[in-house]
Amino acid sequence: MDRLIKTLQVYMYDQYDCPDVHEHDEESLVDDIIYALIQKNENRCPFKNYDCIGKCKFNLISCAQGLEIDCGREYEDIWRDFIGVDESEGSNE
């Protein structure tokens, strides 16, 4: 797993505006990846863009219009929900 984490760190540093490569725990790497996803997708909802509507637990009628996030939730919360990682889970190492 250490090799994968080191590889992801370098990839994130190279491809996105993420902090310098340094020792990460699992949670800080998840945070960096979510930050990069938000940076790349801006206000595009991952549920609308990558998956069918209806999988979001907070799906609202107004969500049916366009690809933008229009439910009022924080972008980070939406991406964590989409990926399936809860902030309270923390590291499983």
PDB file as gemmi writes it, atoms N, CA and C in Angstrom:
CRYST1    1.000    1.000    1.000  90.00  90.00  90.00 P 1                      
ATOM      1  N   MET A   1       0.820  -1.191   0.000  1.00  0.00           N  
ATOM      2  CA  MET A   1       0.000   0.000   0.000  1.00  0.00           C  
ATOM      3  C   MET A   1       0.865   1.257   0.000  1.00  0.00           C  
ATOM      4  N   ASP A   2       2.038   1.188   0.609  1.00  0.00           N  
ATOM      5  CA  ASP A   2       2.919   2.355   0.644  1.00  0.00           C  
ATOM      6  C   ASP A   2       3.315   2.800  -0.759  1.00  0.00           C  
ATOM      7  N   ARG A   3       3.568   1.847  -1.649  1.00  0.00           N  
ATOM      8  CA  ARG A   3       3.939   2.189  -3.027  1.00  0.00           C  
ATOM      9  C   ARG A   3       2.796   2.908  -3.721  1.00  0.00           C  
ATOM     10  N   LEU A   4       1.572   2.439  -3.502  1.00  0.00           N  
ATOM     11  CA  LEU A   4       0.415   3.078  -4.116  1.00  0.00           C  
ATOM     12  C   LEU A   4       0.253   4.501  -3.594  1.00  0.00           C  
ATOM     13  N   ILE A   5       0.377   4.682  -2.303  1.00  0.00           N  
ATOM     14  CA  ILE A   5       0.236   6.017  -1.707  1.00  0.00           C  
ATOM     15  C   ILE A   5       1.321   6.952  -2.232  1.00  0.00           C  
ATOM     16  N   LYS A   6       2.564   6.481  -2.306  1.00  0.00           N  
ATOM     17  CA  LYS A   6       3.648   7.320  -2.825  1.00  0.00           C  
ATOM     18  C   LYS A   6       3.399   7.684  -4.281  1.00  0.00           C  
ATOM     19  N   THR A   7       2.918   6.726  -5.066  1.00  0.00           N  
ATOM     20  CA  THR A   7       2.623   6.984  -6.471  1.00  0.00           C  
ATOM     21  C   THR A   7       1.505   8.000  -6.618  1.00  0.00           C  
ATOM     22  N   LEU A   8       0.462   7.872  -5.819  1.00  0.00           N  
ATOM     23  CA  LEU A   8      -0.645   8.831  -5.856  1.00  0.00           C  
ATOM     24  C   LEU A   8      -0.184  10.224  -5.440  1.00  0.00           C  
ATOM     25  N   GLN A   9       0.692  10.290  -4.457  1.00  0.00           N  
ATOM     26  CA  GLN A   9       1.211  11.588  -4.021  1.00  0.00           C  
ATOM     27  C   GLN A   9       1.923  12.302  -5.158  1.00  0.00           C  
ATOM     28  N   VAL A  10       2.792  11.589  -5.860  1.00  0.00           N  
ATOM     29  CA  VAL A  10       3.532  12.198  -6.965  1.00  0.00           C  
ATOM     30  C   VAL A  10       2.580  12.576  -8.092  1.00  0.00           C  
ATOM     31  N   TYR A  11       1.634  11.706  -8.385  1.00  0.00           N  
ATOM     32  CA  TYR A  11       0.653  11.995  -9.431  1.00  0.00           C  
ATOM     33  C   TYR A  11      -0.145  13.254  -9.098  1.00  0.00           C  
ATOM     34  N   MET A  12      -0.618  13.353  -7.871  1.00  0.00           N  
ATOM     35  CA  MET A  12      -1.405  14.516  -7.460  1.00  0.00           C  
ATOM     36  C   MET A  12      -0.567  15.786  -7.542  1.00  0.00           C  
ATOM     37  N   TYR A  13       0.685  15.703  -7.135  1.00  0.00           N  
ATOM     38  CA  TYR A  13       1.565  16.865  -7.190  1.00  0.00           C  
ATOM     39  C   TYR A  13       1.799  17.297  -8.639  1.00  0.00           C  
ATOM     40  N   ASP A  14       1.999  16.323  -9.517  1.00  0.00           N  
ATOM     41  CA  ASP A  14       2.299  16.605 -10.907  1.00  0.00           C  
ATOM     42  C   ASP A  14       1.098  17.136 -11.687  1.00  0.00           C  
ATOM     43  N   GLN A  15      -0.064  16.588 -11.449  1.00  0.00           N  
ATOM     44  CA  GLN A  15      -1.236  16.874 -12.271  1.00  0.00           C  
ATOM     45  C   GLN A  15      -2.132  17.993 -11.739  1.00  0.00           C  
ATOM     46  N   TYR A  16      -2.085  18.245 -10.461  1.00  0.00           N  
ATOM     47  CA  TYR A  16      -3.022  19.188  -9.849  1.00  0.00           C  
ATOM     48  C   TYR A  16      -2.297  20.142  -8.923  1.00  0.00           C  
ATOM     49  N   ASP A  17      -2.994  21.179  -8.522  1.00  0.00           N  
ATOM     50  CA  ASP A  17      -2.447  22.161  -7.607  1.00  0.00           C  
ATOM     51  C   ASP A  17      -2.608  21.654  -6.175  1.00  0.00           C  
ATOM     52  N   CYS A  18      -1.851  20.616  -5.857  1.00  0.00           N  
ATOM     53  CA  CYS A  18      -1.912  20.007  -4.522  1.00  0.00           C  
ATOM     54  C   CYS A  18      -0.626  20.325  -3.768  1.00  0.00           C  
ATOM     55  N   PRO A  19      -0.659  20.177  -2.471  1.00  0.00           N  
ATOM     56  CA  PRO A  19       0.536  20.477  -1.674  1.00  0.00           C  
ATOM     57  C   PRO A  19       1.742  19.648  -2.126  1.00  0.00           C  
ATOM     58  N   ASP A  20       2.918  20.102  -1.715  1.00  0.00           N  
ATOM     59  CA  ASP A  20       4.144  19.366  -2.037  1.00  0.00           C  
ATOM     60  C   ASP A  20       4.046  17.923  -1.590  1.00  0.00           C  
ATOM     61  N   VAL A  21       4.809  17.084  -2.278  1.00  0.00           N  
ATOM     62  CA  VAL A  21       4.865  15.668  -1.926  1.00  0.00           C  
ATOM     63  C   VAL A  21       5.554  15.544  -0.575  1.00  0.00           C  
ATOM     64  N   HIS A  22       4.876  14.937   0.354  1.00  0.00           N  
ATOM     65  CA  HIS A  22       5.433  14.673   1.675  1.00  0.00           C  
ATOM     66  C   HIS A  22       4.660  13.502   2.276  1.00  0.00           C  
ATOM     67  N   GLU A  23       5.062  13.085   3.418  1.00  0.00           N  
ATOM     68  CA  GLU A  23       4.388  11.955   4.050  1.00  0.00           C  
ATOM     69  C   GLU A  23       2.919  12.295   4.303  1.00  0.00           C  
ATOM     70  N   HIS A  24       2.060  11.480   3.776  1.00  0.00           N  
ATOM     71  CA  HIS A  24       0.620  11.656   3.944  1.00  0.00           C  
ATOM     72  C   HIS A  24       0.072  10.474   4.729  1.00  0.00           C  
ATOM     73  N   ASP A  25      -0.921  10.740   5.510  1.00  0.00           N  
ATOM     74  CA  ASP A  25      -1.699   9.623   6.000  1.00  0.00           C  
ATOM     75  C   ASP A  25      -2.835   9.434   5.001  1.00  0.00           C  
ATOM     76  N   GLU A  26      -3.575   8.387   5.141  1.00  0.00           N  
ATOM     77  CA  GLU A  26      -4.623   8.064   4.181  1.00  0.00           C  
ATOM     78  C   GLU A  26      -5.648   9.187   4.060  1.00  0.00           C  
ATOM     79  N   GLU A  27      -6.048   9.773   5.173  1.00  0.00           N  
ATOM     80  CA  GLU A  27      -7.080  10.808   5.152  1.00  0.00           C  
ATOM     81  C   GLU A  27      -6.613  12.067   4.427  1.00  0.00           C  
ATOM     82  N   SER A  28      -5.363  12.482   4.628  1.00  0.00           N  
ATOM     83  CA  SER A  28      -4.896  13.686   3.937  1.00  0.00           C  
ATOM     84  C   SER A  28      -4.768  13.434   2.437  1.00  0.00           C  
ATOM     85  N   LEU A  29      -4.450  12.211   2.029  1.00  0.00           N  
ATOM     86  CA  LEU A  29      -4.411  11.879   0.608  1.00  0.00           C  
ATOM     87  C   LEU A  29      -5.818  11.907   0.024  1.00  0.00           C  
ATOM     88  N   VAL A  30      -6.798  11.397   0.752  1.00  0.00           N  
ATOM     89  CA  VAL A  30      -8.196  11.466   0.314  1.00  0.00           C  
ATOM     90  C   VAL A  30      -8.604  12.931   0.160  1.00  0.00           C  
ATOM     91  N   ASP A  31      -8.235  13.765   1.116  1.00  0.00           N  
ATOM     92  CA  ASP A  31      -8.550  15.200   1.036  1.00  0.00           C  
ATOM     93  C   ASP A  31      -7.940  15.831  -0.215  1.00  0.00           C  
ATOM     94  N   ASP A  32      -6.677  15.494  -0.507  1.00  0.00           N  
ATOM     95  CA  ASP A  32      -6.016  16.046  -1.692  1.00  0.00           C  
ATOM     96  C   ASP A  32      -6.701  15.596  -2.971  1.00  0.00           C  
ATOM     97  N   ILE A  33      -7.115  14.352  -3.033  1.00  0.00           N  
ATOM     98  CA  ILE A  33      -7.796  13.831  -4.222  1.00  0.00           C  
ATOM     99  C   ILE A  33      -9.144  14.514  -4.401  1.00  0.00           C  
ATOM    100  N   ILE A  34      -9.888  14.688  -3.321  1.00  0.00           N  
ATOM    101  CA  ILE A  34     -11.177  15.377  -3.407  1.00  0.00           C  
ATOM    102  C   ILE A  34     -10.973  16.820  -3.841  1.00  0.00           C  
ATOM    103  N   TYR A  35      -9.949  17.476  -3.315  1.00  0.00           N  
ATOM    104  CA  TYR A  35      -9.632  18.840  -3.726  1.00  0.00           C  
ATOM    105  C   TYR A  35      -9.350  18.888  -5.224  1.00  0.00           C  
ATOM    106  N   ALA A  36      -8.578  17.929  -5.736  1.00  0.00           N  
ATOM    107  CA  ALA A  36      -8.252  17.888  -7.165  1.00  0.00           C  
ATOM    108  C   ALA A  36      -9.505  17.638  -8.007  1.00  0.00           C  
ATOM    109  N   LEU A  37     -10.407  16.790  -7.532  1.00  0.00           N  
ATOM    110  CA  LEU A  37     -11.656  16.544  -8.255  1.00  0.00           C  
ATOM    111  C   LEU A  37     -12.509  17.803  -8.327  1.00  0.00           C  
ATOM    112  N   ILE A  38     -12.570  18.535  -7.228  1.00  0.00           N  
ATOM    113  CA  ILE A  38     -13.324  19.790  -7.213  1.00  0.00           C  
ATOM    114  C   ILE A  38     -12.673  20.798  -8.150  1.00  0.00           C  
ATOM    115  N   GLN A  39     -11.347  20.864  -8.118  1.00  0.00           N  
ATOM    116  CA  GLN A  39     -10.619  21.786  -8.975  1.00  0.00           C  
ATOM    117  C   GLN A  39     -10.888  21.468 -10.449  1.00  0.00           C  
ATOM    118  N   LYS A  40     -10.885  20.204 -10.805  1.00  0.00           N  
ATOM    119  CA  LYS A  40     -11.076  19.796 -12.198  1.00  0.00           C  
ATOM    120  C   LYS A  40     -12.525  19.993 -12.647  1.00  0.00           C  
ATOM    121  N   ASN A  41     -13.472  19.629 -11.812  1.00  0.00           N  
ATOM    122  CA  ASN A  41     -14.882  19.621 -12.199  1.00  0.00           C  
ATOM    123  C   ASN A  41     -15.635  20.894 -11.846  1.00  0.00           C  
ATOM    124  N   GLU A  42     -15.015  21.761 -11.054  1.00  0.00           N  
ATOM    125  CA  GLU A  42     -15.623  23.005 -10.598  1.00  0.00           C  
ATOM    126  C   GLU A  42     -16.984  22.728  -9.964  1.00  0.00           C  
ATOM    127  N   ASN A  43     -18.063  23.246 -10.527  1.00  0.00           N  
ATOM    128  CA  ASN A  43     -19.377  23.077  -9.886  1.00  0.00           C  
ATOM    129  C   ASN A  43     -20.218  21.984 -10.565  1.00  0.00           C  
ATOM    130  N   ARG A  44     -19.574  21.051 -11.239  1.00  0.00           N  
ATOM    131  CA  ARG A  44     -20.274  19.950 -11.893  1.00  0.00           C  
ATOM    132  C   ARG A  44     -20.518  18.831 -10.884  1.00  0.00           C  
ATOM    133  N   CYS A  45     -21.749  18.409 -10.757  1.00  0.00           N  
ATOM    134  CA  CYS A  45     -22.120  17.377  -9.785  1.00  0.00           C  
ATOM    135  C   CYS A  45     -21.677  16.002 -10.286  1.00  0.00           C  
ATOM    136  N   PRO A  46     -20.919  15.258  -9.476  1.00  0.00           N  
ATOM    137  CA  PRO A  46     -20.464  13.943  -9.923  1.00  0.00           C  
ATOM    138  C   PRO A  46     -21.622  12.961 -10.141  1.00  0.00           C  
ATOM    139  N   PHE A  47     -22.685  13.097  -9.370  1.00  0.00           N  
ATOM    140  CA  PHE A  47     -23.829  12.192  -9.539  1.00  0.00           C  
ATOM    141  C   PHE A  47     -24.495  12.409 -10.896  1.00  0.00           C  
ATOM    142  N   LYS A  48     -24.559  13.649 -11.333  1.00  0.00           N  
ATOM    143  CA  LYS A  48     -25.181  13.959 -12.619  1.00  0.00           C  
ATOM    144  C   LYS A  48     -24.231  13.679 -13.780  1.00  0.00           C  
ATOM    145  N   ASN A  49     -22.945  13.897 -13.550  1.00  0.00           N  
ATOM    146  CA  ASN A  49     -21.966  13.798 -14.617  1.00  0.00           C  
ATOM    147  C   ASN A  49     -21.471  12.364 -14.832  1.00  0.00           C  
ATOM    148  N   TYR A  50     -21.282  11.604 -13.753  1.00  0.00           N  
ATOM    149  CA  TYR A  50     -20.673  10.289 -13.865  1.00  0.00           C  
ATOM    150  C   TYR A  50     -21.615   9.137 -13.548  1.00  0.00           C  
ATOM    151  N   ASP A  51     -22.698   9.412 -12.910  1.00  0.00           N  
ATOM    152  CA  ASP A  51     -23.595   8.347 -12.460  1.00  0.00           C  
ATOM    153  C   ASP A  51     -25.027   8.808 -12.679  1.00  0.00           C  
ATOM    154  N   CYS A  52     -25.953   7.876 -12.643  1.00  0.00           N  
ATOM    155  CA  CYS A  52     -27.343   8.258 -12.892  1.00  0.00           C  
ATOM    156  C   CYS A  52     -27.947   8.960 -11.677  1.00  0.00           C  
ATOM    157  N   ILE A  53     -28.847   9.866 -11.954  1.00  0.00           N  
ATOM    158  CA  ILE A  53     -29.572  10.556 -10.896  1.00  0.00           C  
ATOM    159  C   ILE A  53     -30.388   9.514 -10.144  1.00  0.00           C  
ATOM    160  N   GLY A  54     -30.481   9.672  -8.874  1.00  0.00           N  
ATOM    161  CA  GLY A  54     -31.216   8.723  -8.053  1.00  0.00           C  
ATOM    162  C   GLY A  54     -30.309   8.010  -7.073  1.00  0.00           C  
ATOM    163  N   LYS A  55     -28.997   8.071  -7.296  1.00  0.00           N  
ATOM    164  CA  LYS A  55     -28.051   7.434  -6.379  1.00  0.00           C  
ATOM    165  C   LYS A  55     -27.644   8.372  -5.248  1.00  0.00           C  
ATOM    166  N   CYS A  56     -27.848   9.659  -5.443  1.00  0.00           N  
ATOM    167  CA  CYS A  56     -27.532  10.637  -4.404  1.00  0.00           C  
ATOM    168  C   CYS A  56     -28.610  10.572  -3.333  1.00  0.00           C  
ATOM    169  N   LYS A  57     -28.162  10.467  -2.082  1.00  0.00           N  
ATOM    170  CA  LYS A  57     -29.111  10.396  -0.964  1.00  0.00           C  
ATOM    171  C   LYS A  57     -29.872  11.706  -0.762  1.00  0.00           C  
ATOM    172  N   PHE A  58     -29.330  12.791  -1.315  1.00  0.00           N  
ATOM    173  CA  PHE A  58     -29.918  14.111  -1.111  1.00  0.00           C  
ATOM    174  C   PHE A  58     -30.562  14.643  -2.381  1.00  0.00           C  
ATOM    175  N   ASN A  59     -30.863  13.772  -3.320  1.00  0.00           N  
ATOM    176  CA  ASN A  59     -31.413  14.161  -4.609  1.00  0.00           C  
ATOM    177  C   ASN A  59     -32.688  14.981  -4.418  1.00  0.00           C  
ATOM    178  N   LEU A  60     -32.725  16.117  -5.075  1.00  0.00           N  
ATOM    179  CA  LEU A  60     -33.873  17.005  -5.019  1.00  0.00           C  
ATOM    180  C   LEU A  60     -34.479  17.115  -6.412  1.00  0.00           C  
ATOM    181  N   ILE A  61     -35.712  17.513  -6.503  1.00  0.00           N  
ATOM    182  CA  ILE A  61     -36.366  17.690  -7.795  1.00  0.00           C  
ATOM    183  C   ILE A  61     -35.574  18.658  -8.673  1.00  0.00           C  
ATOM    184  N   SER A  62     -35.060  19.732  -8.073  1.00  0.00           N  
ATOM    185  CA  SER A  62     -34.328  20.730  -8.850  1.00  0.00           C  
ATOM    186  C   SER A  62     -33.022  20.189  -9.416  1.00  0.00           C  
ATOM    187  N   CYS A  63     -32.552  19.076  -8.912  1.00  0.00           N  
ATOM    188  CA  CYS A  63     -31.294  18.500  -9.400  1.00  0.00           C  
ATOM    189  C   CYS A  63     -31.407  17.993 -10.832  1.00  0.00           C  
ATOM    190  N   ALA A  64     -32.589  17.838 -11.337  1.00  0.00           N  
ATOM    191  CA  ALA A  64     -32.770  17.281 -12.674  1.00  0.00           C  
ATOM    192  C   ALA A  64     -32.321  18.228 -13.779  1.00  0.00           C  
ATOM    193  N   GLN A  65     -32.075  19.493 -13.464  1.00  0.00           N  
ATOM    194  CA  GLN A  65     -31.709  20.492 -14.464  1.00  0.00           C  
ATOM    195  C   GLN A  65     -30.186  20.618 -14.573  1.00  0.00           C  
ATOM    196  N   GLY A  66     -29.637  20.345 -15.733  1.00  0.00           N  
ATOM    197  CA  GLY A  66     -28.220  20.564 -15.984  1.00  0.00           C  
ATOM    198  C   GLY A  66     -27.298  19.694 -15.151  1.00  0.00           C  
ATOM    199  N   LEU A  67     -25.996  19.986 -15.237  1.00  0.00           N  
ATOM    200  CA  LEU A  67     -24.983  19.204 -14.525  1.00  0.00           C  
ATOM    201  C   LEU A  67     -24.437  19.914 -13.293  1.00  0.00           C  
ATOM    202  N   GLU A  68     -24.850  21.152 -13.056  1.00  0.00           N  
ATOM    203  CA  GLU A  68     -24.294  21.923 -11.953  1.00  0.00           C  
ATOM    204  C   GLU A  68     -24.813  21.442 -10.603  1.00  0.00           C  
ATOM    205  N   ILE A  69     -23.986  21.661  -9.587  1.00  0.00           N  
ATOM    206  CA  ILE A  69     -24.401  21.393  -8.214  1.00  0.00           C  
ATOM    207  C   ILE A  69     -25.368  22.497  -7.836  1.00  0.00           C  
ATOM    208  N   ASP A  70     -26.598  22.113  -7.542  1.00  0.00           N  
ATOM    209  CA  ASP A  70     -27.612  23.124  -7.232  1.00  0.00           C  
ATOM    210  C   ASP A  70     -28.424  22.763  -5.992  1.00  0.00           C  
ATOM    211  N   CYS A  71     -27.861  21.892  -5.156  1.00  0.00           N  
ATOM    212  CA  CYS A  71     -28.609  21.448  -3.980  1.00  0.00           C  
ATOM    213  C   CYS A  71     -28.208  22.194  -2.707  1.00  0.00           C  
ATOM    214  N   GLY A  72     -27.181  23.048  -2.798  1.00  0.00           N  
ATOM    215  CA  GLY A  72     -26.765  23.824  -1.638  1.00  0.00           C  
ATOM    216  C   GLY A  72     -25.766  23.114  -0.734  1.00  0.00           C  
ATOM    217  N   ARG A  73     -25.410  21.875  -1.039  1.00  0.00           N  
ATOM    218  CA  ARG A  73     -24.425  21.153  -0.222  1.00  0.00           C  
ATOM    219  C   ARG A  73     -23.014  21.606  -0.578  1.00  0.00           C  
ATOM    220  N   GLU A  74     -22.096  21.390   0.349  1.00  0.00           N  
ATOM    221  CA  GLU A  74     -20.691  21.697   0.110  1.00  0.00           C  
ATOM    222  C   GLU A  74     -20.136  20.724  -0.930  1.00  0.00           C  
ATOM    223  N   TYR A  75     -19.291  21.229  -1.823  1.00  0.00           N  
ATOM    224  CA  TYR A  75     -18.724  20.392  -2.879  1.00  0.00           C  
ATOM    225  C   TYR A  75     -17.984  19.186  -2.295  1.00  0.00           C  
ATOM    226  N   GLU A  76     -17.209  19.415  -1.237  1.00  0.00           N  
ATOM    227  CA  GLU A  76     -16.447  18.327  -0.610  1.00  0.00           C  
ATOM    228  C   GLU A  76     -17.370  17.224  -0.108  1.00  0.00           C  
ATOM    229  N   ASP A  77     -18.482  17.597   0.516  1.00  0.00           N  
ATOM    230  CA  ASP A  77     -19.434  16.604   1.019  1.00  0.00           C  
ATOM    231  C   ASP A  77     -20.033  15.776  -0.112  1.00  0.00           C  
ATOM    232  N   ILE A  78     -20.326  16.432  -1.231  1.00  0.00           N  
ATOM    233  CA  ILE A  78     -20.901  15.727  -2.375  1.00  0.00           C  
ATOM    234  C   ILE A  78     -19.902  14.727  -2.929  1.00  0.00           C  
ATOM    235  N   TRP A  79     -18.642  15.118  -3.082  1.00  0.00           N  
ATOM    236  CA  TRP A  79     -17.635  14.197  -3.601  1.00  0.00           C  
ATOM    237  C   TRP A  79     -17.373  13.045  -2.645  1.00  0.00           C  
ATOM    238  N   ARG A  80     -17.339  13.323  -1.334  1.00  0.00           N  
ATOM    239  CA  ARG A  80     -17.150  12.246  -0.355  1.00  0.00           C  
ATOM    240  C   ARG A  80     -18.310  11.248  -0.432  1.00  0.00           C  
ATOM    241  N   ASP A  81     -19.520  11.754  -0.578  1.00  0.00           N  
ATOM    242  CA  ASP A  81     -20.697  10.901  -0.707  1.00  0.00           C  
ATOM    243  C   ASP A  81     -20.614  10.068  -1.985  1.00  0.00           C  
ATOM    244  N   PHE A  82     -20.208  10.694  -3.089  1.00  0.00           N  
ATOM    245  CA  PHE A  82     -20.104  10.008  -4.370  1.00  0.00           C  
ATOM    246  C   PHE A  82     -19.057   8.890  -4.323  1.00  0.00           C  
ATOM    247  N   ILE A  83     -17.889   9.195  -3.740  1.00  0.00           N  
ATOM    248  CA  ILE A  83     -16.811   8.211  -3.655  1.00  0.00           C  
ATOM    249  C   ILE A  83     -17.152   7.126  -2.630  1.00  0.00           C  
ATOM    250  N   GLY A  84     -17.889   7.506  -1.599  1.00  0.00           N  
ATOM    251  CA  GLY A  84     -18.246   6.550  -0.553  1.00  0.00           C  
ATOM    252  C   GLY A  84     -17.279   6.565   0.611  1.00  0.00           C  
ATOM    253  N   VAL A  85     -16.666   7.719   0.861  1.00  0.00           N  
ATOM    254  CA  VAL A  85     -15.769   7.864   2.006  1.00  0.00           C  
ATOM    255  C   VAL A  85     -16.333   8.924   2.936  1.00  0.00           C  
ATOM    256  N   ASP A  86     -16.608   8.528   4.122  1.00  0.00           N  
ATOM    257  CA  ASP A  86     -17.146   9.439   5.136  1.00  0.00           C  
ATOM    258  C   ASP A  86     -15.967  10.009   5.917  1.00  0.00           C  
ATOM    259  N   GLU A  87     -16.005  11.301   6.160  1.00  0.00           N  
ATOM    260  CA  GLU A  87     -14.902  11.953   6.890  1.00  0.00           C  
ATOM    261  C   GLU A  87     -14.683  11.329   8.255  1.00  0.00           C  
ATOM    262  N   SER A  88     -15.734  10.817   8.883  1.00  0.00           N  
ATOM    263  CA  SER A  88     -15.603  10.235  10.218  1.00  0.00           C  
ATOM    264  C   SER A  88     -14.956   8.853  10.200  1.00  0.00           C  
ATOM    265  N   GLU A  89     -14.844   8.229   8.999  1.00  0.00           N  
ATOM    266  CA  GLU A  89     -14.233   6.898   8.918  1.00  0.00           C  
ATOM    267  C   GLU A  89     -12.760   6.947   9.240  1.00  0.00           C  
ATOM    268  N   GLY A  90     -12.072   8.007   8.800  1.00  0.00           N  
ATOM    269  CA  GLY A  90     -10.648   8.130   9.048  1.00  0.00           C  
ATOM    270  C   GLY A  90      -9.860   7.060   8.330  1.00  0.00           C  
ATOM    271  N   SER A  91      -8.651   6.839   8.780  1.00  0.00           N  
ATOM    272  CA  SER A  91      -7.748   5.871   8.168  1.00  0.00           C  
ATOM    273  C   SER A  91      -8.045   4.460   8.646  1.00  0.00           C  
ATOM    274  N   ASN A  92      -7.936   3.517   7.730  1.00  0.00           N  
ATOM    275  CA  ASN A  92      -8.164   2.115   8.057  1.00  0.00           C  
ATOM    276  C   ASN A  92      -6.859   1.340   8.141  1.00  0.00           C  
ATOM    277  N   GLU A  93      -5.754   2.015   8.358  1.00  0.00           N  
ATOM    278  CA  GLU A  93      -4.444   1.343   8.391  1.00  0.00           C  
ATOM    279  C   GLU A  93      -4.262   0.577   9.658  1.00  0.00           C  
TER     280      GLU A  93                                                      
END                                                                             
